[in-house]
């Protein structure tokens, strides 16, 4: 017996932007299998679908908060993003845009790393809020929750725009946003979460035919480009091209007469204007940038990129870090078998979903090192979300439920179970549970579709609400299942390893990865070896334990020291200045490699080695027993020993240098501080001032600040030349015959200079786009028939 439902023919886009069938309603046939009932309904589905989604989503996140309170306070989020966002937020709240902090050393150019969001005005409200918080755990959790809810909410809006049944839309939104790579990897690398949420927000806005869709296009397009995730950019391009193709296919040349089309085009110009400072700045620093080079492997290693795992992965599929990454909506895989694809491809949204999903899968097949990219598996988020949305949009467009197709769907679920069991046989109980949940979800979808397409029989009115509730709750269950499964993984690890110290063997969030590190500003300040000061720390192997991060010794890796007001001359890095990194050779956590011959080398034009050039007037060497003997001997012979504490050895210069000078001025040149010279560079103001005098031949000053495009200097208001000493450090040329002149140093990179102009232009374009969108909405309402 066939249970199939036919679909409406391909549509065309009317002047008001809505989709109209080419044939009459009578000729169109019954509604698609996944489509929401249309006739006579006066209550928009969003009025109950959105509250339902939020209630279930927040409930799942509350369970996560109770079971694993530090779920989002982990790895890169802990050591890099959250403390930096907190620190930048405090600077923004003070009324200035921080551009450069030389006391953070190689990480000092805050605009070079897109992940910081300094030039991204769409993130400023969150950053300012974060800077006012006393708990960094609260900031990390809020950042994670915001990304999850935004992704789920955008997915829900997108599905409703494509006429997916409200219950299935809520289930799909929960399924793509609440587990898998997005949660288990994105919680550590937060740009992954935020960028994907912004991408789906952009897609939902493009599919909307209301004025607020125009607003969403403008903001979301800027947010996704400036998110700090360059891996998402191919998906942005594919999304825009696919959407343009779908609109052209529906309207042809009439598209250019559509007011909504032009409003959307102007909105995209808003996003381009807002993102231009970030993009231009990234290109401007490229010549000074260094990234990790490719290892010995020249081809793809297949790490987390097996296509079979991606397309058949389920709730219990494990990655080689023992983390469940290949999870999407439970109903996505079986729904693929219930779609009449030749018909589905002609409907709005299906081409875009296919293009996004296929591109994400294709991107993951690249080698681990490709151009400046590292780790193509980061686009597993695109696979996870695109796969689930594709299944629901296609099923709604051309769903066909027959016994044969149900048999195929069941076979896919059994194959999924088989592969998961082969990947991790010891988790067989969880694999069985995953199979039961997915099969039950499939039955609930079929029951929902059949009950919606038929007049309810007496005594069976309960089938539809029960089926809807079941599919919603089942699609929200994978994260809860994965948390329980991770507890099993943790127990098995402790049993097998028998207490051996292998911190990388598992990632069970309540117990590992930063468990010892504090969460509040007060805890950081109480624990820090020094507060509210700047000095230079050379850590050698100090942060090897990911559960400690250096907490026990009072100096931490990455950006965590900023919470205590300590600026140690380093920070977590995504963009290294090439010239400095060649000698300093810091790792991803800012610890130095023990073998450091480059630090002892003396560059041409200097009489001191790099380790001296890069140092402030106070230095801490650590950890005891790990410092290379040549470096320890250099400081012992040339600097003054201060103290030994918690494995750190402190030294001071015999004769302190003014400000941030890296070596003594040239003969005949005298320099003195004309300001505290320990501040942060902001737009429009110099951040360092010195009083300088020169003889008949002038001279130069070499600073320990890494050089980037954007530096400028003046002496008594007249520009002087700045350049890169040894292609690494800031160098200022002083003219001859200066007596007590005022040297001012500024840093205004190209992106920062464009920021005010681009923001103003974006605001103007946004007003134009909204005006066009509102006018189109009013015209559509006027043309709508009564009733």
C-alpha positions as CSV (number, residue, x, y, z in Angstrom):
1,X,0.0,0.0,0.0
2,X,1.4,3.4,-1.0
3,X,1.4,6.1,1.6
4,X,2.9,8.7,-0.8
5,X,1.9,12.3,-1.1
6,X,2.5,14.3,-4.2
7,X,3.9,17.8,-4.2
8,X,3.1,21.2,-5.7
9,X,4.8,22.0,-9.0
10,X,7.7,24.4,-9.1
11,X,6.7,27.9,-8.2
12,X,7.5,31.4,-9.3
13,X,8.3,34.4,-7.2
14,X,5.7,37.2,-7.3
15,X,6.3,40.9,-7.0
16,X,5.8,40.8,-3.3
17,X,8.4,38.0,-3.0
18,X,6.0,35.2,-2.1
19,X,6.1,31.8,-3.8
20,X,3.1,31.1,-6.1
21,X,2.4,27.8,-7.8
22,X,2.4,27.9,-11.6
23,X,-0.7,25.7,-11.6
24,X,-4.0,26.2,-9.9
25,X,-4.6,24.8,-6.4
26,X,-6.9,22.3,-7.8
27,X,-4.3,21.0,-10.2
28,X,-1.5,21.1,-7.7
29,X,-2.6,18.1,-5.8
30,X,-2.3,17.3,-2.1
31,X,0.3,18.9,0.1
32,X,3.8,17.4,0.3
33,X,4.5,14.9,3.1
34,X,6.4,17.2,5.3
35,X,4.5,20.4,4.6
36,X,2.4,22.3,7.1
37,X,-1.4,22.3,6.4
38,X,-2.3,25.5,4.6
39,X,-6.0,26.1,4.3
40,X,-7.9,28.1,6.9
41,X,-5.2,28.4,9.5
42,X,-5.1,31.9,11.0
43,X,-2.4,31.4,13.7
44,X,1.1,31.6,12.2
45,X,3.1,28.5,13.1
46,X,5.9,30.6,14.5
47,X,3.7,31.8,17.4
48,X,3.8,28.3,19.0
49,X,6.8,26.8,17.2
50,X,9.3,29.4,18.5
51,X,8.3,29.2,22.2
52,X,8.3,25.4,21.9
53,X,11.8,25.4,20.5
54,X,13.1,27.8,23.1
55,X,11.5,25.8,25.9
56,X,13.0,22.5,24.8
57,X,16.4,24.0,23.8
58,X,16.9,25.9,27.0
59,X,15.8,22.8,28.9
60,X,18.5,20.7,27.2
61,X,21.1,23.4,27.9
62,X,20.0,23.6,31.5
63,X,20.7,19.8,31.8
64,X,24.1,20.3,30.2
65,X,24.8,23.1,32.7
66,X,23.9,20.9,35.6
67,X,25.8,17.8,34.4
68,X,28.9,19.5,32.9
69,X,29.1,23.1,34.2
70,X,32.4,23.8,32.4
71,X,31.3,22.4,29.1
72,X,32.0,25.6,27.3
73,X,35.0,26.6,29.5
74,X,37.5,24.3,27.8
75,X,40.6,24.3,25.6
76,X,40.8,27.3,23.2
77,X,37.7,28.9,24.7
78,X,39.4,28.9,28.1
79,X,42.9,29.8,27.1
80,X,42.3,32.1,24.2
81,X,38.8,33.5,23.4
82,X,36.9,34.1,26.6
83,X,39.7,36.0,28.5
84,X,40.6,38.0,25.4
85,X,36.9,38.9,24.7
86,X,36.6,39.9,28.4
87,X,39.6,42.1,28.2
88,X,38.6,43.7,24.9
89,X,35.2,44.3,26.3
90,X,36.6,46.2,29.2
91,X,38.6,48.4,26.8
92,X,35.5,49.0,24.6
93,X,33.4,49.9,27.7
94,X,36.0,52.6,28.5
95,X,35.2,54.3,25.2
96,X,38.1,53.2,23.1
97,X,38.7,50.6,20.4
98,X,41.9,48.6,21.4
99,X,44.2,48.0,18.4
100,X,47.6,47.1,19.8
101,X,48.9,46.1,23.2
102,X,52.7,45.8,22.9
103,X,52.9,44.2,26.3
104,X,51.2,41.1,24.9
105,X,54.2,40.6,22.6
106,X,53.6,38.6,19.4
107,X,49.8,38.5,20.3
108,X,49.8,42.3,20.7
109,X,48.3,43.2,17.4
110,X,44.7,42.7,18.4
111,X,43.4,43.5,14.9
112,X,45.6,40.9,13.1
113,X,43.5,38.0,14.5
114,X,39.9,38.1,13.2
115,X,38.9,35.8,16.1
116,X,39.3,38.7,18.5
117,X,36.4,40.7,16.9
118,X,38.0,44.1,17.5
119,X,36.9,45.4,14.1
120,X,33.6,43.5,14.1
121,X,30.9,45.9,15.3
122,X,28.3,43.2,15.3
123,X,30.1,41.5,18.2
124,X,30.7,44.7,20.2
125,X,27.5,44.4,22.3
126,X,28.5,41.0,23.5
127,X,32.1,42.0,24.1
128,X,31.1,45.0,26.2
129,X,28.7,42.8,28.2
130,X,31.4,40.2,28.7
131,X,33.9,42.9,30.0
132,X,31.5,43.7,32.8
133,X,31.3,40.2,34.2
134,X,33.2,38.9,37.1
135,X,32.8,35.2,36.1
136,X,34.5,34.0,33.0
137,X,32.6,30.8,33.2
138,X,29.4,32.8,32.8
139,X,30.9,34.5,29.8
140,X,31.9,31.2,28.2
141,X,28.5,29.6,28.9
142,X,26.6,32.6,27.6
143,X,28.7,32.6,24.4
144,X,27.9,28.9,23.9
145,X,24.2,29.3,24.7
146,X,23.9,32.3,22.4
147,X,25.4,30.4,19.5
148,X,23.3,27.3,20.0
149,X,20.0,29.3,20.3
150,X,20.9,31.5,17.4
151,X,21.7,28.5,15.2
152,X,18.6,26.6,16.3
153,X,16.3,29.7,16.0
154,X,17.7,30.5,12.5
155,X,17.2,26.9,11.4
156,X,13.7,26.9,12.7
157,X,12.9,30.1,10.8
158,X,14.5,28.7,7.6
159,X,12.5,25.5,7.8
160,X,9.2,27.4,8.5
161,X,10.0,29.6,5.5
162,X,10.1,26.5,3.4
163,X,6.8,25.3,4.7
164,X,8.1,22.5,6.9
165,X,5.6,21.3,9.4
166,X,6.1,23.2,12.7
167,X,6.7,20.1,14.7
168,X,9.3,18.8,12.2
169,X,10.8,22.2,12.0
170,X,11.3,22.4,15.8
171,X,12.7,18.9,15.8
172,X,15.1,19.7,13.0
173,X,16.3,22.9,14.7
174,X,16.9,21.0,17.9
175,X,18.7,18.1,16.1
176,X,21.2,20.2,14.1
177,X,22.0,22.6,17.0
178,X,22.3,20.4,20.1
179,X,25.0,17.8,19.5
180,X,27.7,16.6,17.2
181,X,30.7,18.6,16.0
182,X,28.9,21.9,16.6
183,X,28.8,21.2,20.3
184,X,31.7,19.0,21.1
185,X,34.3,20.8,19.0
186,X,32.7,24.2,18.7
187,X,32.5,24.5,22.5
188,X,36.3,24.7,22.4
189,X,36.8,26.6,19.2
190,X,34.0,29.2,19.6
191,X,34.4,30.9,16.1
192,X,33.1,27.6,14.7
193,X,29.9,27.9,16.6
194,X,29.3,31.6,16.0
195,X,30.2,31.5,12.3
196,X,27.9,28.6,11.6
197,X,25.0,30.2,13.5
198,X,25.6,33.4,11.5
199,X,25.6,31.5,8.2
200,X,22.2,29.9,8.9
201,X,20.9,33.2,10.1
202,X,22.0,34.6,6.7
203,X,20.3,31.8,4.9
204,X,17.1,32.2,6.9
205,X,17.1,35.9,6.2
206,X,17.6,35.4,2.5
207,X,14.6,33.0,2.5
208,X,12.4,35.5,4.3
209,X,10.1,37.8,2.4
210,X,9.6,40.3,5.2
211,X,11.4,43.6,6.1
212,X,13.2,42.0,9.1
213,X,14.7,39.5,6.6
214,X,16.4,42.5,5.0
215,X,17.8,43.5,8.4
216,X,19.0,40.0,9.1
217,X,20.8,39.8,5.7
218,X,22.8,43.0,6.5
219,X,23.9,42.0,10.0
220,X,24.3,38.2,9.4
221,X,26.4,38.6,6.3
222,X,28.8,40.8,8.3
223,X,28.8,38.5,11.3
224,X,29.7,35.4,9.3
225,X,32.5,37.0,7.4
226,X,34.0,38.7,10.6
227,X,33.5,35.6,12.8
228,X,37.1,34.7,12.8
229,X,36.5,31.4,11.0
230,X,38.0,31.5,7.5
231,X,36.9,28.0,6.8
232,X,33.3,29.1,6.6
233,X,33.9,31.6,3.7
234,X,33.5,29.0,0.9
235,X,30.1,28.1,2.3
236,X,29.1,31.8,2.3
237,X,30.0,32.1,-1.4
238,X,28.1,28.9,-2.2
239,X,25.1,30.0,-0.3
240,X,24.9,33.3,-2.1
241,X,25.4,31.8,-5.5
242,X,22.8,29.0,-4.9
243,X,20.2,31.5,-3.6
244,X,20.8,33.7,-6.6
245,X,20.3,30.7,-8.9
246,X,17.1,29.7,-7.2
247,X,15.6,33.2,-7.5
248,X,16.6,33.4,-11.1
249,X,15.1,29.9,-11.8
250,X,11.8,31.0,-10.2
251,X,11.5,34.5,-11.7
252,X,13.8,34.8,-14.7
253,X,14.2,38.4,-15.9
254,X,11.3,39.4,-13.7
255,X,13.7,39.1,-10.8
256,X,15.2,42.5,-11.6
257,X,11.7,44.1,-11.2
258,X,11.3,42.6,-7.7
259,X,11.7,45.2,-5.0
260,X,12.7,42.4,-2.5
261,X,15.6,41.5,-4.7
262,X,17.0,45.0,-4.7
263,X,16.4,45.4,-1.0
264,X,18.4,42.2,-0.4
265,X,21.1,43.4,-2.7
266,X,21.5,46.6,-0.7
267,X,21.4,44.6,2.5
268,X,24.3,42.5,1.3
269,X,26.2,45.8,0.6
270,X,25.5,46.7,4.3
271,X,27.3,43.4,5.3
272,X,30.1,44.1,2.9
273,X,30.7,47.6,4.3
274,X,30.6,46.3,7.9
275,X,33.0,43.4,7.1
276,X,35.4,45.4,4.9
277,X,37.6,46.7,7.8
278,X,38.2,43.1,9.0
279,X,38.8,41.6,5.6
280,X,41.1,44.5,4.4
281,X,43.1,44.3,7.6
282,X,43.6,40.6,7.3
283,X,45.0,41.0,3.8
284,X,47.2,43.9,5.0
285,X,48.9,41.8,7.7
286,X,49.4,38.8,5.4
287,X,52.9,39.8,4.4
288,X,54.0,39.8,8.0
289,X,52.1,36.8,9.0
290,X,53.4,33.3,9.9
291,X,51.3,30.1,10.2
292,X,52.3,26.6,11.1
293,X,53.9,24.9,8.1
294,X,52.8,21.6,6.7
295,X,54.1,18.5,8.3
296,X,55.5,15.4,6.4
297,X,52.0,14.3,5.3
298,X,51.3,15.8,1.9
299,X,47.8,14.2,1.4
300,X,44.7,14.0,3.4
301,X,45.1,11.8,6.5
302,X,41.4,11.0,6.7
303,X,41.2,12.3,10.3
304,X,37.5,12.9,11.0
305,X,36.9,13.2,7.3
306,X,35.7,9.7,6.3
307,X,32.7,10.3,4.0
308,X,31.0,7.2,5.2
309,X,31.2,8.4,8.8
310,X,29.9,11.8,7.9
311,X,26.9,10.6,5.9
312,X,26.0,7.7,8.2
313,X,27.2,9.0,11.5
314,X,24.8,8.9,14.4
315,X,24.4,9.9,18.0
316,X,27.1,7.4,19.2
317,X,29.7,7.7,16.4
318,X,33.0,8.5,18.0
319,X,36.0,10.6,16.7
320,X,39.5,9.5,17.5
321,X,39.6,12.0,20.4
322,X,36.8,9.9,22.0
323,X,34.3,12.6,21.3
324,X,31.0,12.1,19.5
325,X,31.2,14.4,16.5
326,X,29.1,12.9,13.7
327,X,25.7,13.6,15.1
328,X,22.9,15.6,13.4
329,X,19.1,15.4,13.6
330,X,18.0,11.8,14.3
331,X,15.5,11.9,11.5
332,X,17.9,13.2,8.8
333,X,19.3,10.0,7.6
334,X,16.0,8.0,7.2
335,X,14.2,11.0,5.7
336,X,16.8,10.9,2.8
337,X,15.2,7.6,1.7
338,X,11.7,9.1,1.8
339,X,12.4,11.9,-0.7
340,X,11.5,11.8,-4.4
341,X,14.8,13.6,-5.4
342,X,14.0,14.3,-9.1
343,X,11.0,16.3,-7.9
344,X,12.5,17.8,-4.8
345,X,15.4,19.4,-6.7
346,X,12.9,21.7,-8.4
347,X,11.7,23.2,-5.2
348,X,13.0,26.3,-3.3
349,X,15.7,25.6,-0.8
350,X,16.7,22.2,-2.0
351,X,19.5,23.3,-4.4
352,X,20.9,25.6,-1.7
353,X,20.9,22.9,0.9
354,X,22.5,20.4,-1.4
355,X,25.2,22.9,-2.4
356,X,26.0,23.8,1.2
357,X,26.2,20.2,2.3
358,X,28.1,19.0,-0.7
359,X,30.7,21.8,-0.4
360,X,31.2,21.1,3.3
361,X,31.8,17.4,2.6
362,X,34.2,18.2,-0.2
363,X,36.1,20.8,1.8
364,X,36.8,18.2,4.6
365,X,38.6,16.0,2.0
366,X,41.5,18.5,1.6
367,X,44.9,17.7,3.2
368,X,45.4,18.7,6.8
369,X,47.5,21.6,5.6
370,X,46.1,23.5,2.7
371,X,47.4,27.0,1.8
372,X,47.0,28.9,5.1
373,X,44.3,26.6,6.4
374,X,44.9,23.9,8.9
375,X,42.5,21.1,9.8
376,X,39.7,21.0,7.1
377,X,37.6,18.8,9.4
378,X,36.4,22.1,11.0
379,X,33.7,22.2,8.3
380,X,32.1,19.2,9.8
381,X,29.8,21.8,11.3
382,X,28.6,22.6,7.8
383,X,28.0,18.9,7.1
384,X,26.1,18.4,10.4
385,X,23.8,21.3,9.9
386,X,23.5,21.2,6.1
387,X,22.6,17.5,6.2
388,X,19.8,17.9,8.6
389,X,18.3,21.0,6.9
390,X,18.6,19.3,3.5
391,X,16.7,16.3,4.7
392,X,13.7,18.3,6.1
393,X,13.5,20.8,3.2
394,X,13.6,18.0,0.6
395,X,11.2,15.8,2.5
396,X,8.7,18.7,2.7
397,X,9.2,19.5,-1.0
398,X,8.8,15.9,-2.3
399,X,8.3,13.4,0.5
400,X,7.1,10.0,-0.6
401,X,6.3,7.5,2.1
402,X,5.9,4.0,0.8
403,X,6.7,0.5,2.2
404,X,9.7,0.2,0.0
405,X,11.1,3.5,1.0
406,X,10.4,2.8,4.7
407,X,12.3,-0.5,4.2
408,X,15.3,1.5,2.7
409,X,15.2,4.0,5.6
410,X,15.2,1.2,8.1
411,X,18.2,-0.4,6.3
412,X,20.1,2.9,6.5
413,X,19.5,3.0,10.3
414,X,20.7,-0.6,10.6
415,X,23.8,0.3,8.5
416,X,24.4,3.3,10.7
417,X,24.2,1.1,13.8
418,X,26.6,-1.5,12.2
419,X,29.3,1.1,11.4
420,X,29.1,2.7,14.9
421,X,29.4,-0.7,16.4
422,X,32.5,-1.5,14.4
423,X,34.0,1.8,15.2
424,X,33.5,1.4,19.0
425,X,32.4,-2.1,19.9
426,X,32.7,-1.5,23.7
427,X,29.9,1.1,23.5
428,X,27.4,-1.4,22.1
429,X,24.8,-0.6,24.7
430,X,24.8,3.1,23.6
431,X,24.7,2.1,19.9
432,X,21.5,0.0,20.6
433,X,20.0,3.0,22.4
434,X,20.9,5.3,19.5
435,X,19.3,2.9,17.0
436,X,16.1,2.7,19.1
437,X,15.9,6.5,19.4
438,X,16.4,7.0,15.6
439,X,13.9,4.2,14.7
440,X,11.3,5.6,17.1
441,X,11.8,9.1,15.7
442,X,11.2,7.7,12.2
443,X,8.0,6.1,13.3
444,X,6.9,9.3,14.9
445,X,7.5,11.3,11.7
446,X,5.4,8.8,9.7
447,X,2.6,8.9,12.3
448,X,2.7,12.7,12.3
449,X,2.5,12.9,8.5
450,X,-0.3,10.3,8.2
451,X,-2.4,11.8,11.0
452,X,-2.0,15.3,9.5
453,X,-3.0,14.2,6.0
454,X,-6.1,12.4,7.1
455,X,-9.2,13.4,9.0
456,X,-8.8,12.3,12.6
457,X,-10.8,9.2,13.4
458,X,-12.9,9.0,16.5
459,X,-10.8,8.1,19.5
460,X,-7.5,8.7,17.7
461,X,-7.2,12.5,17.9
462,X,-4.2,12.0,20.3
463,X,-2.0,10.5,17.6
464,X,-0.9,13.8,16.1
465,X,0.1,15.6,19.3
466,X,1.8,12.5,20.6
467,X,3.7,12.0,17.4
468,X,4.7,15.7,17.3
469,X,5.9,15.7,20.9
470,X,7.8,12.4,20.4
471,X,9.7,13.6,17.4
472,X,10.6,16.9,19.1
473,X,11.9,15.3,22.3
474,X,13.7,12.5,20.4
475,X,15.6,15.0,18.3
476,X,16.6,16.8,21.5
477,X,17.9,13.7,23.1
478,X,21.3,13.1,21.4
479,X,23.3,15.5,23.7
480,X,21.9,13.9,26.8
481,X,22.8,10.5,25.4
482,X,26.3,11.6,24.5
483,X,26.9,13.0,28.0
484,X,26.0,9.7,29.5
485,X,28.2,7.9,26.9
486,X,31.1,10.1,27.8
487,X,30.7,9.1,31.4
488,X,31.2,5.5,30.2
489,X,34.2,6.5,28.2
490,X,35.7,8.2,31.3
491,X,35.1,5.1,33.5
492,X,36.6,2.8,30.9
493,X,39.6,5.0,30.6
494,X,40.2,5.1,34.3
495,X,39.8,1.3,34.5
496,X,42.1,0.5,31.6
497,X,44.8,3.1,32.2
498,X,44.8,2.4,35.9
499,X,45.5,5.9,37.0
500,X,48.2,6.7,34.4
501,X,48.6,10.3,33.6
502,X,47.3,10.6,30.1
503,X,45.4,13.9,30.0
504,X,44.7,13.7,26.3
505,X,43.2,10.3,26.3
506,X,39.6,11.5,26.8
507,X,37.6,14.7,26.9
508,X,34.9,14.3,29.4
509,X,34.1,17.9,30.3
510,X,33.2,17.8,34.0
511,X,36.6,16.3,35.0
512,X,39.3,17.4,32.6
513,X,40.7,20.2,30.5
514,X,41.1,23.1,32.8
515,X,39.3,21.7,35.9
516,X,41.9,23.3,38.2
517,X,41.8,26.7,36.6
518,X,39.6,29.3,38.4
519,X,36.5,30.9,36.9
520,X,36.2,34.4,38.5
521,X,38.2,37.5,38.3
522,X,38.8,37.4,42.1
523,X,40.2,33.8,41.8
524,X,42.6,34.8,39.1
525,X,43.8,37.9,41.0
526,X,44.3,35.9,44.2
527,X,46.2,33.2,42.4
528,X,48.4,35.3,40.1
529,X,52.1,35.6,40.8
530,X,51.8,39.3,39.8
531,X,48.9,41.6,39.1
532,X,48.3,44.9,37.3
533,X,51.7,45.0,35.8
534,X,53.6,44.2,32.6
535,X,56.8,42.1,32.4
536,X,58.3,39.5,30.1
537,X,57.8,35.9,30.9
538,X,59.8,33.2,29.0
539,X,58.0,29.9,29.8
540,X,59.7,26.7,28.8
541,X,57.4,23.7,29.2
542,X,55.4,25.4,31.9
543,X,52.0,24.6,30.5
544,X,52.3,21.0,29.6
545,X,49.4,19.9,31.8
546,X,46.0,20.9,30.2
547,X,44.3,20.5,33.6
548,X,46.6,23.1,35.1
549,X,47.5,25.7,32.4
550,X,50.2,26.9,34.9
551,X,47.6,27.7,37.6
552,X,49.7,26.1,40.3
553,X,52.6,28.4,39.6
554,X,50.7,31.6,39.2
555,X,51.6,32.3,35.6
556,X,49.2,30.8,33.0
557,X,49.4,30.0,29.3
558,X,47.6,32.0,26.6
559,X,45.5,34.9,27.5
560,X,44.4,33.8,30.9
561,X,46.9,36.2,32.7
562,X,44.9,39.2,31.4
563,X,42.2,38.4,33.9
564,X,44.6,39.4,36.7
565,X,45.9,42.4,34.9
566,X,49.2,40.7,34.1
567,X,50.6,41.3,30.6
568,X,53.5,38.9,30.3
569,X,54.6,39.6,26.7
570,X,52.7,36.8,25.1
571,X,49.2,35.5,24.5
572,X,47.4,32.8,22.5
573,X,48.1,33.1,18.9
574,X,46.4,32.5,15.6
575,X,48.5,34.9,13.6
576,X,52.2,35.0,14.4
577,X,54.5,37.9,13.3
578,X,56.9,36.0,11.1
579,X,60.1,37.9,11.9
580,X,59.7,37.4,15.7
581,X,58.5,33.8,15.5
582,X,61.6,32.8,13.7
583,X,63.6,33.5,16.8
584,X,61.1,33.2,19.7
585,X,59.4,30.0,18.4
586,X,56.4,30.0,20.7
587,X,53.9,27.1,20.6
588,X,50.1,27.4,20.4
589,X,49.9,28.0,24.1
590,X,52.8,30.5,24.2
591,X,55.3,28.2,25.8
592,X,58.7,28.2,24.2
593,X,60.5,25.2,22.8
594,X,63.3,24.2,25.1
595,X,66.0,24.2,22.4
596,X,66.3,27.9,21.6
597,X,69.5,28.7,19.7
598,X,67.7,31.5,17.9
599,X,67.2,33.5,21.1
600,X,70.9,33.7,21.8
601,X,71.8,34.8,18.2
602,X,72.7,38.5,17.8
603,X,71.0,40.2,14.9
604,X,72.9,42.4,12.5
605,X,72.8,45.9,13.7
606,X,72.5,45.1,17.4
607,X,75.0,44.4,20.2
608,X,72.6,42.2,22.2
609,X,70.9,38.9,21.4
610,X,67.2,38.5,20.5
611,X,66.4,37.3,24.1
612,X,67.5,40.7,25.3
613,X,65.9,42.7,22.5
614,X,62.5,41.2,23.1
615,X,62.6,41.7,26.9
616,X,61.1,44.4,29.1
617,X,63.0,45.6,32.2
618,X,61.7,42.7,34.2
619,X,61.9,39.1,33.1
620,X,60.7,35.8,34.6
621,X,62.3,32.5,33.4
622,X,60.5,29.2,33.9
623,X,60.1,26.6,34.7
624,X,63.0,25.6,36.9
625,X,65.0,22.8,35.3
626,X,63.5,23.5,31.8
627,X,65.3,26.7,30.9
628,X,68.0,26.1,28.3
629,X,71.5,26.6,29.9
630,X,72.6,29.3,27.4
631,X,69.6,31.4,28.2
632,X,69.9,30.9,31.9
633,X,73.6,31.8,31.8
634,X,73.0,34.9,29.7
635,X,70.5,36.4,32.2
636,X,72.7,35.3,35.2
637,X,75.7,37.1,33.7
638,X,74.1,40.3,32.3
639,X,71.0,40.9,34.4
640,X,70.4,41.3,38.2
641,X,68.8,38.3,40.0
642,X,65.7,39.3,41.9
643,X,64.0,36.2,43.3
644,X,63.0,32.5,42.8
645,X,59.3,31.6,43.3
646,X,57.2,28.7,42.3
647,X,59.7,27.6,39.7
648,X,60.1,31.1,38.2
649,X,63.4,33.0,38.3
650,X,63.1,36.8,38.2
651,X,65.7,39.2,36.7
652,X,65.9,43.0,36.2
653,X,68.0,45.0,33.8
654,X,71.1,46.6,35.3
655,X,70.2,49.9,33.6
656,X,66.4,50.0,32.7
657,X,65.5,51.2,29.3
658,X,62.8,53.9,28.8
659,X,59.3,52.7,27.7
660,X,59.4,49.8,25.4
661,X,62.9,50.2,23.9
662,X,64.6,47.0,23.1
663,X,68.2,48.1,23.2
664,X,70.2,51.2,24.1
665,X,69.8,54.2,21.7
666,X,72.6,54.9,19.2
667,X,75.5,57.1,20.2
668,X,74.5,60.8,20.5
669,X,70.8,60.0,21.1
670,X,69.1,60.4,24.4
671,X,65.6,59.2,25.2
672,X,63.4,59.6,28.2
673,X,59.7,58.8,29.0
674,X,57.3,61.6,28.4
675,X,54.3,59.5,29.5
676,X,53.8,56.2,31.3
677,X,54.2,54.3,27.9
678,X,52.5,51.2,29.0
679,X,49.1,51.8,27.4
680,X,47.1,50.3,24.5
681,X,47.0,51.8,21.0
682,X,43.6,53.2,20.1
683,X,42.3,55.0,17.0
684,X,43.2,58.6,16.7
685,X,45.7,58.9,19.6
686,X,49.4,58.1,20.0
687,X,50.0,55.4,22.5
688,X,53.7,56.2,23.4
689,X,55.4,59.5,24.0
690,X,59.1,60.1,24.5
691,X,61.4,63.1,24.9
692,X,64.3,62.7,22.5
693,X,67.5,64.6,21.6
694,X,69.9,63.8,18.8
695,X,73.3,65.0,17.6
696,X,74.4,66.1,14.2
697,X,73.8,62.7,12.6
698,X,70.4,61.7,14.0
699,X,69.9,58.1,15.0
700,X,67.4,55.3,15.4
701,X,65.4,53.6,18.1
702,X,64.6,49.9,18.2
703,X,61.6,48.8,20.2
704,X,60.7,45.3,21.4
705,X,57.3,45.7,19.8
706,X,56.7,43.4,16.7
707,X,56.4,45.4,13.5
708,X,53.1,45.5,11.6
709,X,51.7,47.8,8.9
710,X,50.0,50.7,10.5
711,X,52.8,52.2,12.7
712,X,53.6,55.9,12.3
713,X,55.7,58.4,14.3
714,X,56.2,62.1,14.6
715,X,58.8,64.3,16.2
716,X,57.3,67.6,17.3
717,X,54.5,67.0,14.9
718,X,56.6,66.2,11.8
719,X,56.4,62.6,10.4
720,X,59.5,60.5,10.7
721,X,60.3,57.2,9.1
722,X,59.3,53.9,10.7
723,X,60.5,50.5,9.5
724,X,61.0,46.9,10.5
725,X,64.4,46.2,12.3
726,X,65.6,42.8,11.0
727,X,62.1,42.3,9.5
728,X,60.8,41.8,13.0
729,X,60.7,44.8,15.4
730,X,59.5,48.4,15.2
731,X,62.3,50.8,14.3
732,X,62.0,54.6,14.3
733,X,64.5,56.9,12.5
734,X,65.2,60.2,14.3
735,X,66.4,63.3,12.4
736,X,69.5,65.2,13.4
737,X,69.5,68.3,15.5
738,X,66.5,67.5,17.8
739,X,66.6,69.0,21.3
740,X,64.1,67.7,23.8
741,X,61.7,66.9,20.9
742,X,58.5,65.0,21.6
743,X,58.4,61.6,19.8
744,X,54.8,60.3,19.4
745,X,54.2,56.7,18.2
746,X,50.8,55.7,16.8
747,X,49.3,52.5,15.5
748,X,46.4,52.8,13.1
749,X,46.2,49.8,10.7
750,X,44.2,50.2,7.5
751,X,41.2,48.3,8.8
752,X,40.9,50.6,11.8
753,X,41.1,53.7,9.6
754,X,38.3,52.4,7.5
755,X,36.1,51.4,10.4
756,X,34.3,54.7,11.1
757,X,33.7,55.4,7.4
758,X,32.5,51.8,6.7
759,X,30.2,51.8,9.7
760,X,28.6,55.1,8.7
761,X,28.2,53.9,5.1
762,X,26.6,50.6,6.4
763,X,24.1,52.6,8.6
764,X,23.1,54.7,5.6
765,X,22.7,51.6,3.3
766,X,20.7,49.8,6.0
767,X,18.2,52.7,6.2
768,X,17.8,52.4,2.4
769,X,17.4,48.7,2.5
770,X,14.8,48.7,5.3
771,X,12.9,51.5,3.5
772,X,12.7,49.3,0.4
773,X,11.7,46.3,2.5
774,X,9.0,48.1,4.4
775,X,7.6,49.6,1.3
776,X,7.4,46.2,-0.3
777,X,5.6,44.8,2.8
778,X,3.0,47.6,2.8
779,X,2.4,47.0,-1.0
780,X,2.0,43.3,-0.4
781,X,-0.5,43.9,2.4
782,X,-2.5,46.3,0.2
783,X,-2.7,43.7,-2.7
784,X,-3.7,40.8,-0.4
785,X,-7.3,39.8,-0.9
786,X,-9.6,40.3,2.1
787,X,-9.8,37.3,4.4
